[in-house]
Amino acid sequence: MSDDAQRPEDQPSSDQAERSARKDEAAKSISPDAAERSAPSADPQQVAETVAQPESSGQPGQPGGGATEPTAVQEGETSAAAPLANLDAMERRLDRTGITSGGDQWGRAAYTDPDLSKHPVVRELRAQFPDTIQDVVRFRDETTIHVRRQDLQDVCAFLRAHERISLNALTDITAVDMLRLRTEPRFDVVVQLYSLTNRTRLRLKAGCNDGEPVPSLVPLWNGANWLERETYDMFGIVFEGHPNLRRMLLPEDWDEGHPLRKDY
């Protein structure tokens, strides 16, 4: 047999030949511009006119959605004459809930007033927990309130549920070893809180000595779980009521102390 002759297995079967012939006939029946007619391109002029049409008011019987409320930037565009126009518009928006009004005892200005007694949290804590505040510190418009260790959970629960203060978001829990900076208490447990409603922040500190338990905040915020475990791992501070207080970063059988203590 010559090399040019096809072997029987290389020759197409009758079924394959029939399918190939049908494909060729179908391809010939399609005109060159059939694909273009099946998916016509958009008319640029028509698109421009459609986009330029004003939005409908969303009234019954009219297509389209309702008009959206302008943003603070749209309400007050900045210029050389009014560089803070958009900020003024934002202030007016927040005033709808009485958050920023000048002279208001709940306004944002009260949170940074030089007179610390006017701070809404200080004022309300002194009324609700007369003996819990140990100190109030203001530094660069940030307020830190030192509270009694045993009151920490109750204070946080009160500030979270308060209708006007609403410090409802836990940002962080950590600690500071105050060794050689003061006699006692040795540690400060630091709690960072944020109000999603008022957009205000507050730092709470609760002092404790080695071995003194601090009330856990897990019953208030599930996110406190790992934060307290990390603080326990690094400083050895015990959080009373924590559901699973054990080391987190170091091995559970680590017996060489707590690395963020200053005498480690």
N, C-alpha and C positions, 0 to 999 in steps of 0.2 A: 504494500500500500504506500502511495506517495505521501510526503509530509503535508501536501496541500489539501488532501482529502479530509473531510470532516468525519470524526468518529461518530457513531450513532448517538452516544450520550451527549455530544456537543450540538446536535441538530435540534432546533426548537420543535416542541410538540405542537400538535394541531390546536390545542387550547390556548397555548401561549401566542401563537400566530393570530388567532381570532381576536384575543384581547388587544393585541397591538394594533390590529386593523381598526377596531372600534375607537381606540384612542386617537388615531390619526384622523378618522372621519369627524370626531367631535371637535378636534382642534381646527379643522378646516371650516366648520360651520360657524365659528366665532369670528365676527368681523374685527378688524384691527382696533377700532375705537370702542368696542363693546365694554371693556373693563373701565374705561374712562366714563362712559355713560352710566355704568352701574354704581359708581361712587363719585359723583360730580364734586368738584372743588367748590369751596364757599366763595361767594361773591364778595370781594373786599368792601365794596361800597355798601352792600346790604348789611354786612357785619358792623361797619362804622355807624350806620344809621340806627341799628338796633341798640348798640352800646350807648349812643348819645341820647336815647329816649329816657325821660325821667322815670324814676321808680314809681309804681302805683302806690296809692295810699293804703292798700290792703283792705279796702272796703268790700263788702259782699258784692259779688258779681263782677269784680275786677280781678284780672290775673295778677300774679306776683305776690311777694310778701310785704309785710308792713315796713315802714321806714324805720331805720335804726337810729338810736339816739347818738348825737354827735359826741365825740370824745372831748376831753378837756383841751387838747391841742387845737381841735377844730373850733371850739367855742371862743378861744382867745389866742389869736395868732400873735407871735412876738414881733416886735419892731424896735427900731432905735428909740422911739418915744416910749414904748411900753415893753421893755425886755422881759418882764415877768408876767406877761398877760396870761400865759398858759398856766402858770402856778396859781395866779389869782382865781382862774376858772376852776382849778382843782380844789382850792379852798372853799369856793362856793358850793361845789358838789358835796364835799364832806360836811358842810354846815347843815345839810338836810337832816342829819342825825345828831346835830348839836355837838360835833366833835371838836371843831376848830374855832368856835366863836370867841372873839376877844373878850377877856374878862370872865369867861365861863369857868367855873371851878372844875369842870370836866374837860375843858379844852386842852388841845395839845400843848399850848403855852404853859399850862399848869405843870406839865411833866418836866419842864426845864426852868421853872421859876427859881430865882436865887433863894427865895424863902422855901426851904425844904418842907416846912410844915404845910405848904399848899399843894404838895405833890399828892395826887388822888390816892395812890396806894398807901402812902404814909398816913394820910388823914383817916382812911377807912380802917387800916390795921390798928391804929391807936384807939379807934372807937370799938372795934370788935375784939381785939386782943391787947388790952392795955399794957400788959407786962412783957410782951414778946419781943418788941423792938429793942435791940441792944445798941445799935448805932446806924446812922444814915450817912452815906458818903456820896458826894457829887464830884465827878471828874469828867471834864469835857462833855457836859450834857448827858453823861451816863450816870444813872442812879443805882447804888448798891445798898441794899437794906440787910443788915445783920439781924437775924432772928434767933430765938432760942432753939436749940437742937430738937427738943421734944415736940415743938410746935410746927416743925417744917411741913409735915404732910397736911395738917389742918390749915395752915396759912395758904399753901398752894391750892387746896380745894376751895377755899374761900375766894381767892383771886380768880380762879378759873370760872366759878359759878356766878361771880358778881356781874350784874347786868351791864354796868357802865365800864368797869375796868376790863373784864373779859380777857384775862391773860390765859388763853386757851391752848396755846401751843408750847410744848416743851422743846427747846432747842438743844440743850446740852446739860449734862451733869458731869462734874469733875471734882477735883480737890486740889488744895494747895497745902504743902507742908510748911508751916510757919516756924520751924525749928530755928533757933538763934535770932528770930525776929521779935518774939514775945515769949513770955513765960508760959501762958496757957490761955485758951486751949491750943493744943498743938496744931490741929488741922482745921481748915475751913472747907466744908462741902459747898460747892458752888453750883447753883441752879440758874440756868438761863431761860427766861420765859419771854414769850412774844404774843401780842394781841393781834390776831388776824383782822379784827374789826377796827381797832383804833390805830393799828400800825405803830405800836409803841413797844419798847423793850424794857425789861427789868431784870436785874441780877439780885438773887437772894444768896446769902451766905449763912451757914449754920456751923458754929464752932463745936468741935468735939475733941476730947482727948483720946489717946490710944485705948482701945477696948470699949469705948462708949458707943452704943448703937445709935444709928440715925434712922428715923422712920423712912421706909421705902416709899417711893412715888409710883411704883408699878400699879397699885390700885387706881391711880388717876390717869396714868399714861402708860400703855404697854411698851412704848419706846424706851421707857426708863430701865427696862430689864437689862439689856446689854450694857447700857451706860453705867449702871450701878455695878455690874459684874466687872467691868474694866476698872472702875475706881477701886473696888475691893482688891483686884489683882495687883494693881500698881501701888496702892497706899495701905492696904490692909484694913480699910474702914468697913465696918459691918453695917449692912442695911437691914434693919429689923422688919420682918414681914415679906422679904423678897422670896419668891417662890422657888428659886433655884440658884442660890448664891454660891458660886464656885469660880475658880480661876477661868479666865477666858483667853488670855494671850500666852500665858506660860503653862507648862504641863501641870496637871493636877497634883502630881507628886513633888512639885518644886518646893524645896525646903530651905531656900536661901534668902527668904524675906521678900520684901516688896520694893521693886527697883526705883520707884519715884520718891521714896523717902530720902531725905537729905543725909541720913546717916547710913545709907545702904553701902 
